[in-house]
């Protein structure tokens, strides 16, 4: 009885997730994360301070 009680919320969450994924338009999280990382890299490259050159003395 302890196993069923302890895994009940996991089973209900899994079934609910399957239902939502099949019946609604759920975004692809991996693609969304990769887009965010790509945008962050682009912003960092554009707004980074220029490196100091040692031969400018």
Steps between C-alpha positions, in 0.01 A plus 500: 500500500792734567629473145166598347454788742851635443485480120141623459593863431767393251255280308229769498753761382622274222147426378409870513818591307423245229144633470617862472773416246255315276212747514664843517775683314790470743823679395820305455701594810837394356451719192385790719806465728740483204347816355545679833864393526565612143346841569705537820824421311408751230433775756822420686708520182346833398524679835826360639775750575788480254807316623802708597792449270841489664683644198316836536766630748 
